[in-house]
């Protein structure tokens, strides 16, 4: 059972609080943001809101969720005496803004992957039409398992993560057909041109030494094996490198918090 700290909904035009609705399966957009430290800070919040607002326009919801508005709402919901490592879900449709905060499941070692033949509808957006993905997520233990989505035997993404793969000391990501999350974009920007986009067939997966999961919830995780495909991790050198880069960024956020 998830440890939910709060669930709140607000009218989008006035931000007046109303009865909570999670908005799943609505015409809308959501984003999951990591909350860290004491006092709390949002990880990569500007990038999350930029993506969220851009996506809202694409589905013809002409309302932007601004950082000052989010801060005004959440200041009354967070306790600055509490040390956070949580996930804030922001969901927006044409009428409501919904917020919920849950404990972040800490990933365990020896992560296992399971492959399914499914591509999210309208995958370029983080849309709330998410029921099938939720069923997949509910069928596993997200602390040490991830479901990997494929289409016509080509790797796309995890249910809650993006994928980075290592072959011959080179870093690859799927070419298309998935939602590029904020954490993936962080690594693309940090590593510049060191990640190559490539169509990756599951039949060729044994040629890859590492599969790394990246996302706001899981952070950076090294996949240990995919039993169905008889794939098993050969090394974890790139995982350690990316893990250190990501943690350095998180520590800089903590330092900023402590200096305030």
N, C-alpha and C positions, 0 to 999 in steps of 0.2 A: 504494500500500500504506500503510495506517495505521501510524503510529508508536505502538505500544502500550508504555507504560512498565511496567504490571503488570496481571495478571489473577489475582484471588483469590476463593475461595469459602469460606464458613464455615457450619457448622451453625447453624441459627437458634436452637435452644434453648440451646446452650452456647458458641457463637462459636468452636468449635474448627475449625481450618483443615482443609479437605478438598480433593480434586481439583477444579479449576475447571470450572464449567459456566456457559454464558452465559445460560441460562434462557429464551432466545427461544422463543416458541410454548408456554410454560407458562401455567398459571393463576397469574398474579402481576402485580406492579406494578413499574414502573421510573421513575427520574428521572435527568435529566442535569444536572449541576451544574458551573458554571465554577469552575476553581481558578486563583487569580491571585496573583502577587507572590512576594517572597522576604523572610521566610519565607512559606509558602503560606497563603492564606485561601480559604475557600469563599464564593462569591458568593450571597447570599440563602439561606443554608443553612437557617435556621429555617423559612422559607416552604416550601422544598422538602420538608423532613421532615414538616411539618404536612400537606401535600398527600399525601405518600406514605403516612403512617400512616392518614389518613382514608380513602384509597382501599383500603388493605389491609383495613380493617374492612368496607368495602362488599362485598368479595368473600369475607368471612368468614375472613380470616386475622387472628387476634386477637393480633398481636405488633407492638409499636411499636419502631421504630429510633430510639433516642435519640441526641442529639448527643454526649453524653459517651462512649457506646459507640463511635460512629463515630470520634471523636477518638482513643480508645484503640487502635483497630485501625489507623487510617491514620498515626498518629505513627511507626510502624515502617516505613511504606511510602514516606513522603515524605522528601526530603533538603532540609533548611532552607538549604543553601548554593546550591540550584538556584532559578533564577527561573522561575516557572511561568506559563503561559497555556495551560491544558489543560482537558479535560472529563472529569469523573468520572461514570461511569455506576453507579448503584446499582440492583440488581435483587433482588426478593424474591419467593419463593414460599412454600409452607407449610413447607418444610424448609430452604431455603438463603437466605443472603445472599451475593450476588455483587457484587464491585467490579472495575471496570476503569478504567484511566486512559489516555487517548490525547491526542496533540497536537491542539490546536484548530486546524482549518483557518482561516487568515486570509482573510476574504471579500475578493474583488477588486471593482473597479469594474465598471460595466455588467453588472449581474446580469440574467440572462435567466430568464423564467418559462415553464413548460410546463403546460398544463391537462389533467387527466385526470378522468374521471367515476368517482369512487370516494369513499366515505365510510367511515372506520374503524369497525369493529364496536365497540360499547360505547364510543363516542368520548368520553364524559364522564370516563373513566378513562384514565390512562397505562398501558394494559395491555400485557402482553408478547406478546399475539397480534398480531404486528407483521410477519409474513413478507412480505406483499404490499408494505407500505411499504418494507421493506428492499430489495426488488427494484427498486422505483422509485428509491430513493436510489442503489443500485449502478449504475443506468443513466445517471447524470449526474455531472458534476464539481461537488461541493458547494461549491467555492470561488467559483463564479460562476453556478451554476444552482440553481433550486428548482422542484419540482413542486407545482402548486397543485391541491388537491382540490376537486371540485364535486359537487353532487347536483342533478339536474333543472335544470341550468344556473345554479344559485346557488353563489356562492363560499363555501367553508367555511374552509380553512386551508391552509398549506403542509405538506409532509411533516414538516418539522422546525421550522416557525415558525408564528406567528399573523400575521394580516394587518390592517394599518391602511390605510385609503384616504382620500384627500383630494379633496373637491369643493367649489368655491366657498368656499375657505378654512375649510371645516369638516372635522372628522375623524370617520370612520366605521369601524365594525367589523361583521363579519357578526353576524346576530342570534342564530343558534343552529346546532347541528349540528357543533360542533368542540370540541376540548379547550382550555380557557383556560389557557395556560401562565403560569409565574411572571413572566416578563418583561412579558407583556401586563398582568397584574394590577398590576405595578409602575407601569406608565404609567396605568392606570385610577385607581389611588390617587393618583398624583402630579398628574394632570390633573383629577382629580375628575369633574365632570359634563361635561367637554368632548369626550368620545368618545360618539357616538350609535350605538346598535345598529340595524342596518338590513338587511333582505333585499337582497342585491346580486346582480343578474342579470348574467351575463357579456355579455349583449346590450347592457347599458347601461354597460359598463366604459369606453368611450371618453369618457363624461362626467366621468370622474375624472382629476385631474391627477397624482396620485402614488399609488403602492402601496408601502407600507413593510413589510418583513419584520422581525419581532422574535422573539427566542428566546435561550435560554441559550448556544447554540452560535454563532449568527451575530451576536448582539448586536442592532444596528440597521442594516438594509441597505435602500438605495433600489433598487427594481426598475426596470430600464432599459426592458425591453420584453417583451411576450408576442407572439411572431410569429404564432401561430395565430389570435389574435384581432385582430391588427393594432393592438394597443395600444402606445403609446410614452409614456414619461414626458414631461410638459410642463414640470415644474419640480421643485425639490427643497427648497423652503423648510421644509416641515414635517419632512422627513428631517433637515435640519441642526439644527432645534430639538430633536427627540427624541434625536438622536445626542449632542448636547451635554449634555442632561439625564442620559442614561445614562452617559456618560463621567465626568461630575461625580460620579455615585454610585460608579463604579469607582475613581476617584481618592481618594474618601473612604476606601474600603477599603484602598487602598495606604498612605494616611497613618496609618490605625489600625495597620497592620502595622509601619510604620517607627517608631511611637511605643512599640512593645512592647519 
